[in-house]
């Protein structure tokens, strides 16, 4: 809670920040004054994030005199002051802990747009408890084309929590001389388009000791475009990254072992306490990632370890006398094989069941969210044929309404009046309108409309959840046909006679 107090977020731990508050335009949001206090960092981060600014994670307090110090030989033992800086992951974790579900969704959406890794398991700052961020991830929709779809030029558009794609996880056991996050960034980046998906030590404030973000599991995705010359992988893959030592976060490690296709363990000290690996029940294939350039590296000790913990020799990836680029290629080859062969695939939505088994909270488990979901599902579950559903459940917007609209247009525009007297021409139109309105008034309220009105009549939070669930469910129905319709539209535009 100390960090929340320093950043001015302590009050929002109970009274959550809302999306409307963050989007409010005031003096603070329009000001570009230098950041001089820790309390100004959350607002500055959110301001940049809402604008999808890729530099959002680089916010930090500036010294009042803006002076840059160059330390000479005489000052080698002088450390820079870290009392007024914060690790980017601590800031992100603090904001997620102090935000309501709708702001969390917006933050995740913007972070995804900036190609930042987003929280999958969020640690609680004062308890050894994590939360699966299922609701926060609900809004992300991704579009991709695997190499097998290149011939058809068809893209797949899916909601990420419903996507059945393999997840590979990367964790650390003890200290590691290899920068896990930097290697992951290179793993996911095209050599010509490097991107810092995961925060690492060499980023702005990345070397500041973490206070509350250890135990955080971040997730990012790689989606191919169908071009073999560009794609790092031919099929989509999710990449999870656990912050901290798995010996301190065994619950998160166990969760990843059950939900991942493979878990890559970065390890240097083979003689450390390795009880966390003993008798580990895992559905994931375990890999060891070691650095042979360490002075403590011993082949005999490594062989003894993989025998003791039943790890295949082929599942040991050793960084030899090679640069990171060559090592990353080896890692990419291993991950590529996992993507092709693994059958352990679990959607994020289905991960909720695994989370419950390990005592991990799920953000969607609130009564308001679940009640709203049920109400929305009762309406949308009957939509199999959209046209038929509209005719049956929305009769006031059917054929009679269309005829009435045409009559009203004609009464105003008088395009078919010709030489007839205007009032005499309007009179039958009015009578026809009255007849159609009487027919409309004969319809009783449909079940869908009754359920919708009931949802709108709920309490504030439940009503907001209800409207969001309605949008999500309707969007899911649209996504089934949307990509094909877009491709057809493009094709028609390209081959239209007018274009020729």
Secondary structure, 3 states (H helix, E strand, C coil): CHHHHHCCCHHHHCCCECHHHHHCCCHHHHCCCCCCCHHHHHHHHHHHHHCCCCCHHHCCCCCCCCCCCCCCHHHCCCCCCCCCCCCHHHHHHHHHHCECHHHHHHHHHHHHHCCCCEEEEEECCCCCCEEECHHHHCCCEEEECCHHHHHHCCCEEEEHHHCCCCEEEEEEECCCCCCHHHHHHHHHCECCECCCCCCCCCCCCCCCCCCCCCCCEEEEEECCCCCCCCCCCCCCEEEEEEEEECCCCHHHHHHHHHHCCEEEEEECCCCCCCHHHCCCCCCCEEEEEEECCCCCCCHHHHHHHHHHCCCCHHHEEEECCCCHHHHHHHHHHHHHHHHHHCCCCCCCCCHHHHHHHCCCEEHHHCHHHHHHHHHHHHHHCCCCCHHHHHHHHCHHHCHHHHHHHHHHHHHHHCCCCCCCCHHHHHHHHHHHHHHHHHHHHCCCCCHHHHHHHHHHCCCHHHHHHHHHHHHHHHHHHHHHHHHHHHHHHHHHHHCCCCCC
